[in-house]
Amino acid sequence: MLAVLILSSCSSTRFVPENKYLLNKVELEVDNPEINKEEAKSFVRQKENYKILGFIRFYLLLYNMSSKKKTDDWLKRIGEAPQLYDEVMDERSKEQLKQYLDNKGYYRADITSKLELKEKRKKAKLKFNIDTGERYTINHVRYHFATPKLQEIFTKDSVNLRFRKGTPFDIYNLEKQQEKIVNLYRDNGYFYFSKNQIKYKADTTQFEKRVVLDLYVGETRNAQVDSAKILRPYYFNNFYYSIIPGTSPNMSSSRSAAEFSDTIEWDNAKLFLSPDIHYPANLFRRTTQMKSGDLYNSTDVENTFNGLNRLRQFRYVDIQFEENTDSPKSNLLDCNIRLSPLNKQSVSLDVEGTNTSGNLGVAGNIYYQHRNLFRGAEVFQIRLKGAIERMQRQMENGSETFNTREFGIENSITIPKLLGPGNYIRSFEKNLPKTVLNIGFNFQRRPEYTRTITNVRFGYDWKTSQNYTHNWNLMDVNFVHLFEFDPAFIDSIQDLYIKSSFTDHFIFAMNYSLVYNNQRLGVKGNYTYARLNVESAGNFLWALSKITGRTKYDDPNYDAGLVEYYRYLGTPYAQYLKADIEVRRAIQLDQYNYIVGRAFFGIGYPYGNSRLLPFEKQYFAGGANGIRAWQVRSLGPGNYKAPVGFYPNQSSDLKLEANLEYRYSLIGKMEGAFFLDAGNIWAINKFDNREGVRFKVNDFYQQIAVGTGTGFRFNLNYFILRVDLGMKLRDPSAEAGKRWIIGNRKLTADDFNLNFAIGYPF
């Protein structure tokens, strides 16, 4: 597509007027490594046309393909007009850069610009050179407080708020410190306190390149609010909760209680309910982090707002404060919390086509959700799933085609309070925890076997801040039962790991996950995502078996000898430790370009009652969200190569993976991407009998698979449809010395893999 556009587009200066120049390049040179060049460049008023891949002016190409006669050509609307060199903007840029450096404390900076013109090509190159000079530092700070109480509060937190001698004088850091000071006082009752009450005065005349800084706290001159209110701490008084149907509640604090169907009172709070809306008082008592009689605290207000949103009950949450009308001159604040509930029940249906290694199928899901099931803000969900897939397997006399069928049901209920053992952990209450219970059953039918999977999960999730989410499952139980085997199929499996997936097993696990995510919905910019998972299984059952003196059972080992293990409910239970960590980092280059990186490491170790990890707990590689040049479960472990015609089902104990993706906007809702993926899986278990699968520190890097490719994303608002074409660059299953494909052999159709998926890969 890009090649066609480049060939079909005219000169990049097609729409550049006479005696004007296309701004072909803008450079910025700084002699000081402490200055962030990208940050400084944002103050340059002269901008080049946006580029994708760092060199293709895609949107300018679109614009240049438009008609010169039409001013409203659609290509003009989606493209970008040529950016022209402007002498006035050149001077403005130098002024802006000078102001930026002044704010950073470089008052003697020298900024020059150099212009290079290519008159025949009508292009210009603009280069800014910055000599920052020496930076000013803070010599000392003099503090001025309007009241002794303000000084007392500041002194208690002075370690985080004071400026040390020698600190660089930086206006941007002063502004950040100003916000911290305001938050300090707003967390200590000063409801009307704002940035206007924090003033700085800098004196650069007393010392050479050093600043004497005066900090005024509690400044009330020119304030829009009465100075007595600004310097007075306020206390929470009465709370009024109003549940109002509709999309944007607009209720004044004077609205009469008679307009509601019910009113519930407790302590200093009132809950006003509309018809057909029922919530208990305890729900709001738990969720509200503010208490009557406590000092006003802006952090508690924010936590209450977030807690009400986390209930998943309300489409609109509004918290407002007003001085108590009964005592207008007092320092009491009444809190009005207005809530508009979401629809109580919803049903949805989705149908999807599947393509697993060329095997086509269809699947469907029916979802039902009920908010406030037991009138305590419980969220109940049920999912019914059905799928059928046409598949093919290799037989001695050729191939056989058959259908696989899958049916399942999954139920979950989320309760906005602690139940069970967690109810005794009082420290959780400030974090607004939820109790989550999941129960599911899945039935799978194939010619070789029939399998049922029953799972029960009970645990808690909570947030300790806006960025940190925790999930702790006290009980995560899976029971896998297989029957109606095809004996010939089972006997034909020589791979011990694959054979283990066709045995009954019982998993009684506990797991914990911690997620850090500073990405905000609808907000562009850099973000970081990190997730840590830790899981342990079988230890409680093993200890119970030891204490009660249970008898061990034996089973023939697939290699030699006997395997002894304990049973629970007549089934061997798994015992293992497993942990993995994933980190993602996204960097926004400009309005149209992103670079996103991901790293993943995971390891599982079976012991005690297990020789192998349960199949569903093993790691696999390949597929739409991994190394995209390989089909899912078709890569590894190590340099292992599955037999020809073997259905891809490779998995193992350890996984190491890294991905790098460059994303760019194209036309409308269409985006493009180029990616590079690398990694593999390995075995650490001595019982794995596959050749070349073991992880070895001294040569594992020689078994790294590498793939690259390109793709398109279609942003359809509610979801993102993704198509990625991966190409193998390095295949660890090839002979040593020939694993890099390019340069050793020609590319074949097997070296490419097309992935269809929903959402970004990471």
C-alpha positions in Angstrom: 0.0 0.0 0.0 2.8 2.4 0.9 4.6 1.6 -2.3 1.5 2.4 -4.4 1.0 5.7 -2.6 4.7 6.7 -3.1 4.6 5.8 -6.8 1.2 7.4 -7.4 1.8 10.6 -5.5 3.3 13.7 -7.0 6.2 15.7 -5.7 6.2 16.3 -1.9 6.2 20.1 -2.8 3.2 19.9 -5.1 1.2 22.2 -2.9 4.1 24.5 -1.8 3.4 28.0 -3.0 6.0 30.1 -5.0 8.7 31.6 -2.8 7.9 29.2 0.0 9.7 26.2 1.3 8.6 22.8 2.6 10.1 22.4 6.1 11.9 19.2 5.3 13.7 18.7 8.6 13.9 20.3 12.1 16.9 19.5 14.2 17.9 20.4 17.8 21.4 20.2 19.2 22.0 20.7 22.9 25.4 20.8 24.6 24.0 19.7 27.9 23.0 16.0 28.5 20.8 17.1 31.4 18.3 18.6 28.9 15.8 16.2 27.5 16.0 16.9 23.7 12.5 15.6 23.0 11.0 17.7 25.7 12.9 20.8 24.5 11.9 20.1 20.9 8.2 20.3 21.9 8.7 24.1 22.4 9.8 24.5 18.8 6.9 26.2 16.9 8.1 25.0 13.5 7.1 21.4 13.0 7.8 18.9 10.2 5.0 16.9 8.6 4.3 13.8 10.6 6.1 10.6 9.6 5.6 7.0 10.0 8.5 4.6 10.2 10.6 7.7 10.8 10.9 8.7 7.2 7.6 8.3 5.3 5.4 11.4 5.3 2.3 9.3 4.8 -0.3 12.1 5.5 1.5 14.5 3.2 1.5 11.9 0.5 -2.3 11.6 0.9 -2.7 15.4 0.7 -0.5 15.5 -2.4 -2.7 13.0 -4.2 -5.7 15.3 -3.8 -7.1 17.6 -6.5 -5.7 21.1 -6.9 -9.1 22.3 -8.1 -11.2 21.0 -5.1 -10.7 22.6 -1.7 -12.8 20.0 0.1 -11.2 16.9 -1.5 -11.5 13.9 1.0 -7.8 13.3 0.6 -7.2 16.8 1.9 -9.4 16.1 4.9 -7.6 12.9 5.9 -4.2 14.1 4.8 -1.9 16.8 6.1 -1.0 20.0 4.3 2.7 20.7 3.8 4.4 22.4 6.7 6.1 25.6 5.4 9.1 27.4 6.8 8.0 30.6 8.6 10.6 33.1 9.7 8.2 34.6 12.3 7.7 31.1 13.8 11.4 30.6 13.7 11.8 33.6 16.1 8.9 32.4 18.2 10.6 29.1 18.6 13.8 30.7 19.9 11.7 32.7 22.4 9.9 29.6 23.5 13.1 27.7 23.9 14.6 30.6 25.9 11.6 30.6 28.2 11.9 26.8 28.7 15.6 27.1 29.6 14.9 30.0 31.9 12.3 27.8 33.7 14.9 25.0 34.0 17.3 27.5 35.6 19.6 28.2 32.6 19.4 32.0 32.6 22.4 32.5 30.4 21.5 30.1 27.6 22.3 31.1 24.1 20.0 29.9 21.3 20.8 30.2 17.6 19.1 28.9 14.5 20.6 27.9 11.1 18.5 27.7 7.9 19.6 25.7 4.9 17.5 26.2 1.7 17.3 24.0 -1.4 15.8 26.5 -3.7 15.3 24.1 -6.7 13.6 21.5 -4.6 11.7 24.1 -2.5 12.8 22.5 0.7 14.2 23.9 3.9 16.2 22.4 6.8 16.1 24.3 10.2 18.6 23.6 12.9 18.6 25.0 16.5 21.7 25.1 18.5 21.5 25.5 22.3 24.4 26.5 24.6 22.8 26.2 28.1 25.5 27.8 30.2 25.7 27.0 33.9 22.6 26.2 35.8 21.4 28.3 38.8 20.9 26.4 42.0 19.0 27.1 45.3 21.2 28.6 48.0 18.6 28.5 50.7 14.8 28.8 51.3 13.0 31.1 53.6 9.6 29.9 54.7 6.7 32.2 55.6 3.4 30.8 57.0 0.2 32.7 57.5 -0.7 30.8 60.7 1.3 28.7 63.2 -1.0 25.8 62.4 0.0 25.8 58.7 3.6 25.8 59.8 3.0 22.9 62.2 1.4 20.8 59.4 4.2 21.6 57.0 6.9 20.8 59.5 5.5 17.3 60.1 6.0 16.5 56.4 9.1 18.7 55.8 11.3 15.8 54.7 9.2 15.5 51.5 8.6 19.2 51.0 11.8 21.1 51.8 14.3 22.1 49.1 17.9 21.2 49.9 20.8 23.6 49.3 22.3 23.0 45.9 19.1 21.8 44.3 18.8 23.0 40.7 16.4 25.9 40.4 13.6 24.6 38.2 10.2 26.3 37.8 8.7 23.0 36.7 9.8 21.3 39.9 8.6 24.2 42.0 5.1 23.8 40.4 5.2 20.1 41.3 6.2 20.9 44.8 3.4 23.5 44.9 0.9 20.7 44.1 2.3 18.5 46.8 1.9 21.3 49.4 -1.7 22.0 48.3 -2.5 18.3 48.6 -0.9 18.2 52.1 -3.2 20.9 53.4 -6.3 19.6 51.6 -5.7 16.3 53.3 -5.6 18.1 56.6 -9.0 19.9 56.5 -8.3 23.0 54.4 -11.1 22.6 51.9 -10.6 26.0 50.2 -6.9 25.7 49.9 -5.5 26.0 46.3 -2.4 26.8 44.3 -3.2 30.5 44.8 -2.2 30.1 48.4 1.3 29.0 47.6 3.6 31.7 46.3 7.3 31.7 45.4 9.7 34.7 45.3 13.2 34.1 43.8 16.1 36.5 44.3 19.1 36.0 42.0 21.0 39.1 43.0 22.5 38.1 46.3 24.8 35.3 45.1 26.4 34.4 41.8 24.3 31.8 40.0 22.5 31.0 43.2 18.9 31.7 44.2 17.4 32.7 47.5 13.9 31.4 47.5 11.0 32.7 49.6 8.0 30.3 50.0 4.8 31.9 51.2 2.2 29.4 52.5 -1.4 30.6 53.1 -1.3 33.7 50.8 -4.8 35.1 50.7 -4.4 38.3 48.7 -6.6 38.5 45.6 -8.3 35.2 46.6 -11.8 34.7 45.4 -12.8 33.1 48.7 -13.0 34.8 52.0 -9.5 34.6 53.6 -11.0 33.3 56.9 -12.4 30.3 55.0 -9.1 29.6 53.3 -7.2 29.5 56.6 -9.8 27.4 58.5 -9.8 23.6 58.6 -13.2 22.0 57.8 -14.8 18.8 59.1 -17.1 16.3 57.4 -20.6 16.6 58.8 -23.7 15.1 57.1 -23.8 12.8 54.1 -26.7 12.6 51.6 -26.8 9.8 49.0 -29.3 10.2 46.2 -30.0 7.3 43.8 -31.5 8.9 40.7 -32.5 7.0 37.5 -31.2 8.6 34.3 -28.0 9.2 32.5 -26.9 12.5 34.2 -28.5 13.2 37.6 -29.1 16.9 38.2 -30.2 17.2 41.8 -29.7 20.2 43.9 -28.9 19.8 47.5 -32.3 21.3 48.3 -34.3 18.6 46.6 -37.0 17.4 48.9 -36.9 13.9 50.4 -40.6 13.6 49.5 -39.6 13.2 45.8 -38.0 9.8 46.6 -39.8 6.6 47.4 -37.8 5.7 50.4 -35.3 7.3 52.8 -32.9 5.4 55.0 -31.0 7.1 57.9 -28.0 6.1 59.9 -25.6 8.1 62.0 -25.1 11.4 60.1 -26.2 10.0 56.8 -29.3 9.8 54.7 -30.0 7.6 51.6 -32.7 8.7 49.2 -34.0 5.9 46.9 -36.2 6.2 43.8 -38.8 3.6 43.0 -37.5 0.1 42.0 -34.0 0.9 43.2 -32.8 -0.8 46.4 -29.4 -0.6 48.1 -28.6 -1.2 51.7 -27.1 1.4 54.0 -24.1 -0.9 54.8 -23.0 -0.7 51.2 -22.4 3.0 51.4 -21.0 2.8 54.9 -18.3 0.4 53.7 -17.6 2.3 50.4 -17.4 5.8 51.8 -13.9 6.5 53.1 -15.1 9.8 54.8 -16.5 9.8 58.3 -18.6 12.5 60.1 -16.4 14.4 62.5 -13.2 13.8 60.7 -11.1 16.5 59.1 -11.8 17.1 55.4 -9.4 14.9 53.4 -9.2 15.2 49.6 -7.6 11.7 49.3 -10.5 10.1 51.1 -12.9 11.9 48.7 -11.0 10.5 45.7 -11.0 7.0 47.2 -14.7 7.2 47.8 -15.3 8.3 44.2 -13.1 5.4 42.9 -14.8 2.9 45.3 -18.3 3.9 44.1 -17.1 3.4 40.5 -15.6 0.0 41.3 -19.0 -1.3 42.4 -19.9 -1.4 38.7 -23.4 -0.2 39.6 -23.5 3.4 38.5 -23.0 5.2 35.2 -22.6 8.5 36.9 -21.0 9.4 40.3 -20.9 13.0 41.5 -19.6 14.2 44.9 -20.1 17.8 46.0 -19.6 19.7 49.3 -21.3 22.7 50.8 -21.1 24.4 54.1 -23.7 23.3 56.6 -26.8 25.4 56.1 -27.8 25.2 59.8 -24.5 26.7 60.9 -23.3 28.8 57.9 -20.4 30.3 59.9 -19.2 26.9 61.2 -16.5 24.8 59.8 -18.7 21.9 58.9 -19.2 20.5 55.4 -22.2 18.5 54.2 -21.5 16.0 51.4 -23.9 15.3 48.6 -23.3 12.1 46.6 -25.5 11.8 43.5 -25.6 8.4 41.7 -27.3 7.3 38.6 -27.6 3.4 38.3 -26.8 1.3 35.3 -29.4 -1.0 33.8 -30.0 -3.8 36.3 -30.0 -6.7 33.8 -28.4 -7.2 30.4 -28.2 -10.1 27.9 -25.7 -10.3 25.0 -24.9 -12.8 22.3 -21.8 -13.2 20.2 -20.9 -15.6 17.4 -17.4 -16.1 16.2 -15.6 -18.0 13.4 -12.5 -19.9 14.4 -9.5 -21.0 12.4 -7.0 -23.3 14.3 -4.2 -24.2 12.0 -6.5 -24.3 9.0 -9.3 -26.1 10.8 -12.5 -24.1 10.6 -15.2 -23.9 13.2 -17.9 -21.8 14.7 -18.5 -20.8 18.4 -21.1 -18.8 20.2 -21.6 -17.3 23.7 -24.6 -16.1 25.5 -24.0 -13.7 28.4 -26.4 -12.7 31.1 -25.6 -10.1 33.8 -27.5 -9.0 36.8 -26.4 -6.0 38.9 -27.6 -5.9 42.5 -28.8 -9.5 42.5 -29.4 -9.7 46.2 -29.8 -5.9 46.6 -26.3 -5.5 48.0 -24.6 -4.4 44.7 -23.7 -8.0 43.8 -22.8 -8.5 40.2 -23.9 -11.9 38.9 -22.8 -13.2 35.5 -23.5 -16.4 33.6 -22.0 -17.5 30.3 -23.1 -20.3 28.1 -20.7 -21.4 25.4 -21.0 -23.8 22.5 -18.5 -24.6 19.7 -18.0 -27.0 16.9 -14.8 -27.4 14.8 -14.1 -29.5 11.7 -10.7 -31.1 12.2 -8.3 -33.5 10.5 -5.9 -36.1 11.9 -3.3 -38.3 10.4 -4.0 -42.1 10.3 -2.0 -45.1 9.0 -4.2 -45.3 5.9 -4.3 -41.5 5.3 -6.2 -38.7 7.0 -9.5 -38.7 8.8 -11.9 -35.7 9.1 -14.0 -35.3 12.2 -15.9 -32.8 14.3 -15.0 -31.6 17.8 -17.7 -30.3 20.1 -17.5 -28.2 23.2 -20.2 -27.0 25.6 -19.7 -25.0 28.8 -21.2 -22.9 31.5 -19.5 -20.4 33.7 -21.0 -18.5 36.6 -19.5 -15.8 38.7 -20.7 -13.5 41.4 -18.8 -10.5 42.8 -19.8 -9.3 46.2 -18.5 -5.8 47.4 -17.4 -7.0 50.8 -15.2 -9.6 52.4 -16.7 -13.1 53.0 -14.9 -16.1 54.5 -11.5 -15.9 56.1 -10.8 -12.4 54.6 -13.5 -11.0 56.8 -11.1 -11.1 59.7 -8.4 -9.1 57.9 -9.5 -5.6 58.9 -6.7 -3.8 57.1 -8.4 -4.8 53.8 -11.4 -2.5 54.5 -9.7 0.7 53.4 -8.9 -0.9 50.1 -12.6 -1.6 49.2 -12.1 -5.4 48.6 -14.5 -7.6 46.7 -15.2 -11.3 47.2 -15.3 -13.2 43.9 -16.8 -16.7 43.4 -16.5 -18.5 40.0 -18.0 -21.9 39.2 -17.6 -23.5 35.7 -18.1 -26.7 33.8 -16.8 -27.6 30.4 -17.6 -30.6 28.2 -15.3 -31.5 25.2 -16.0 -34.4 22.8 -13.4 -35.7 20.3 -13.1 -39.1 18.5 -10.0 -39.9 20.7 -11.6 -39.0 24.1 -14.2 -37.1 26.0 -13.1 -34.7 28.6 -14.9 -32.7 31.3 -13.3 -29.8 33.3 -14.9 -28.6 36.5 -13.5 -25.5 38.2 -14.3 -23.6 41.4 -12.5 -20.4 42.4 -13.0 -18.3 45.5 -10.9 -15.2 46.4 -10.6 -11.5 46.7 -9.6 -8.5 44.6 -8.8 -5.0 45.8 -7.0 -1.9 44.8 -4.4 -0.2 47.0 -4.2 2.8 44.6 -5.3 4.0 41.2 -2.5 2.0 39.6 -2.2 -1.1 41.7 -4.7 -4.0 41.6 -4.4 -7.2 43.7 -6.1 -10.6 43.3 -5.8 -13.3 45.8 -7.6 -16.6 45.2 -7.7 -18.6 48.4 -9.0 -21.6 46.5 -8.6 -22.4 42.8 -9.8 -25.9 42.1 -9.8 -27.7 38.8 -10.9 -31.3 38.3 -10.2 -32.8 34.9 -11.8 -36.1 34.0 -11.2 -38.0 30.7 -13.2 -41.1 29.5 -14.3 -42.9 26.3 -10.7 -43.2 25.1 -9.6 -44.5 21.7 -6.9 -47.0 23.0 -5.0 -46.9 19.7 -4.7 -43.1 20.0 -3.3 -43.2 23.5 -0.9 -46.0 22.8 0.5 -44.0 19.8 1.6 -41.1 22.0 5.3 -41.3 22.8 5.6 -37.8 24.1 5.3 -38.0 27.9 4.1 -34.4 28.3 1.4 -34.8 25.7 0.3 -38.1 27.3 0.1 -36.5 30.7 -2.7 -34.2 29.3 -4.9 -37.3 28.8 -5.0 -38.3 32.4 -7.4 -37.4 35.2 -6.0 -34.9 37.6 -7.1 -32.7 40.5 -5.7 -29.2 41.2 -6.2 -27.5 44.5 -4.2 -24.2 44.2 -3.8 -20.8 45.8 -2.6 -17.9 43.7 -1.9 -14.2 43.9 -1.4 -11.6 41.2 -0.3 -8.0 41.4 -0.9 -5.6 38.5 0.5 -2.2 38.0 -1.1 -0.2 35.2 -0.8 3.6 34.8 -2.7 3.6 31.4 -5.9 5.6 31.4 -8.8 4.9 29.2 -9.1 7.4 26.4 -5.9 9.2 27.4 -2.9 9.0 25.0 0.7 9.0 26.2 3.4 6.8 27.6 2.3 4.0 29.9 3.7 1.0 31.8 2.0 -2.3 32.6 3.5 -4.9 34.9 1.9 -8.1 36.2 3.3 -10.7 38.7 1.6 -14.0 39.3 2.6 -16.6 42.0 0.8 -19.9 42.4 1.2 -22.9 44.6 -0.8 -26.2 44.4 -1.1 -29.4 46.3 0.8 -28.5 49.5 -2.3 -28.5 51.7 -3.5 -31.8 50.4 0.0 -33.3 50.7 0.3 -32.2 54.3 -3.2 -33.6 55.0 -2.2 -36.9 53.3 0.9 -37.1 55.5 -0.9 -36.3 58.7 -3.8 -38.7 58.1 -1.4 -41.5 56.9 -3.0 -42.0 53.5 -1.8 -44.8 51.3 0.2 -44.0 48.1 -0.9 -45.6 44.8 1.4 -46.7 42.0 1.2 -46.3 38.3 3.5 -47.6 35.5 6.1 -45.1 34.6 6.2 -44.4 30.8 9.9 -45.0 30.8 10.6 -47.6 33.6 9.9 -48.3 37.2 6.8 -47.2 39.2 5.4 -43.8 40.2 3.8 -43.4 43.6 1.4 -40.7 44.5 -1.5 -39.7 46.8 -5.1 -39.4 45.6 -7.9 -37.1 46.5 -11.4 -38.0 45.6 -10.0 -41.0 43.8 -7.8 -38.8 41.5 -4.1 -37.9 41.7 -3.6 -34.3 42.7 -1.0 -31.9 41.3 1.7 -30.4 43.4 3.8 -27.6 42.0 5.1 -24.0 42.3 4.7 -21.5 39.4 5.5 -17.9 38.9 5.6 -15.5 36.0 6.2 -11.8 35.4 5.2 -9.6 32.4 6.2 -6.0 31.7 5.0 -3.8 28.9 6.1 -0.3 28.1 4.5 2.1 25.5 6.2 5.2 24.3 4.2 7.7 22.2 6.5 9.3 19.7 3.9 11.8 18.4 0.3 12.0 17.5 0.4 9.1 15.1 3.3 6.8 16.3 3.8 4.5 19.2 6.5 2.0 20.1 5.4 -0.8 22.5 7.7 -3.4 24.1 6.9 -6.5 26.1 8.9 -8.9 28.1 7.7 -12.2 29.7 9.3 -14.8 32.0 7.5 -17.7 33.6 8.5 -21.0 35.2 6.7 -23.9 36.8 8.2 -26.6 38.9 6.4 -29.9 39.8 7.5 -31.8 42.9 6.2 -34.1 45.6 3.0 -35.7 44.3 3.7 -34.7 40.6 6.3 -35.5 38.1 4.8 -33.1 35.5 3.0 -29.8 35.5 -0.7 -30.2 34.7 -1.2 -29.6 31.0 -3.4 -26.5 31.5 -0.7 -24.9 33.7 2.1 -25.4 31.2 3.5 -22.6 29.0 3.2 -22.5 25.2 4.5 -20.3 22.5 3.3 -18.9 19.1 -0.1 -17.6 18.2 -1.7 -14.2 17.9 -0.4 -12.9 21.2 3.0 -14.4 21.3 5.6 -15.1 18.6 3.3 -14.5 15.6 5.4 -16.2 12.9 4.4 -19.6 14.5 1.0 -21.1 15.0 -0.2 -21.4 18.5 1.5 -24.3 20.4 3.7 -25.2 17.4 7.0 -23.7 18.7 9.5 -25.5 21.0 10.3 -26.6 23.5 13.9 -25.8 22.8 14.9 -27.1 19.3 12.3 -29.9 19.4 10.5 -30.5 16.1 7.2 -32.2 16.1 6.5 -35.1 13.6 5.1 -34.1 10.2 1.3 -33.9 10.3 1.3 -33.7 14.1 -1.4 -31.5 15.5 0.4 -28.5 17.3 0.2 -29.1 21.0 3.7 -28.3 22.4 4.0 -27.0 25.9 6.5 -27.0 28.7 7.8 -25.6 32.1 9.6 -22.4 31.3 8.9 -19.6 28.9 11.0 -16.6 27.9 9.6 -14.1 25.4 10.1 -10.5 24.2 8.2 -8.5 21.7 8.7 -5.1 20.1 6.0 -3.4 18.0 5.9 -0.1 16.1 2.3 1.1 15.7 1.2 4.0 13.4 -2.1 5.5 12.3 -3.1 5.2 8.7 -6.5 6.2 7.3 -9.5 6.9 9.6 -9.9 4.0 12.0 -7.2 1.9 10.3 -3.8 1.5 12.0 -0.7 -0.3 10.9 2.1 -2.1 12.7 5.5 -3.7 12.3 6.7 -6.2 14.9 9.6 -8.3 16.0 9.1 -11.3 18.3 11.6 -13.6 20.0 11.5 -16.3 22.6 10.8 -20.0 23.2 9.7 -22.5 25.8 11.9 -25.1 27.5 11.6 -28.1 29.9 13.3 -28.1 33.3 11.9 -31.5 34.2 14.1 -34.6 33.9 11.1 -36.7 33.0 10.5 -34.9 29.7 11.5 -37.4 27.1 11.5 -35.2 24.1 14.8 -34.6 22.4 16.4 -31.1 22.6 13.8 -29.6 25.0 15.9 -29.1 28.2 16.8 -25.6 29.3 20.6 -25.1 29.7 22.1 -21.8 30.8 25.1 -22.1 28.5 23.2 -22.6 25.3 19.5 -21.7 25.7 20.1 -18.5 23.6 20.9 -20.7 20.6 17.4 -22.0 20.8 15.7 -18.6 20.6 13.1 -18.3 17.8 12.8 -15.0 16.0 9.9 -13.8 13.9 8.9 -10.5 12.3 5.9 -9.2 10.4 3.4 -6.5 9.7 -0.3 -6.1 10.5 -3.3 -3.9 10.4 -5.7 -2.9 13.2 -9.3 -1.7 12.7 -10.5 0.4 15.6 -14.2 -0.2 15.7 -14.7 1.8 19.0 -16.1 -1.1 21.0 -13.2 -3.4 20.0 -10.2 -3.6 17.8 -10.0 -6.2 15.0 -6.4 -7.2 14.3 -4.8 -9.0 11.4 -1.1 -9.9 11.7 1.1 -11.7 9.1 4.2 -13.2 10.8 7.4 -14.4 9.0 10.0 -16.7 10.5 13.5 -15.3 10.7 15.2 -17.9 13.0 13.9 -21.4 13.5 15.5 -23.2 16.5 14.2 -26.6 15.2 16.5 -26.4 12.1 20.0 -27.8 12.0 22.7 -25.9 13.9 24.2 -23.3 11.6 21.1 -23.1 9.5 18.6 -21.7 11.9 18.7 -18.2 10.4 16.4 -18.7 7.4 17.4 -15.8 5.2 20.8 -16.7 3.7 20.4 -20.4 4.3 17.3 -21.3 2.3 14.4 -19.9 0.4 11.3 -18.8 2.2 8.3 -21.2 1.9 4.6 -20.9 2.7 5.3 -22.7 6.1 7.5 -19.7 7.1 4.4 -17.4 7.2 1.5 -17.4 9.6 -1.6 -15.3 9.4 -3.3 -14.3 12.7 -6.7 -12.9 13.3 -7.5 -11.6 16.7 -9.5 -9.1 18.8 -7.6 -6.4 20.6 -3.9 -5.4 20.7 -1.4 -8.3 21.3 -0.1 -6.5 24.4 
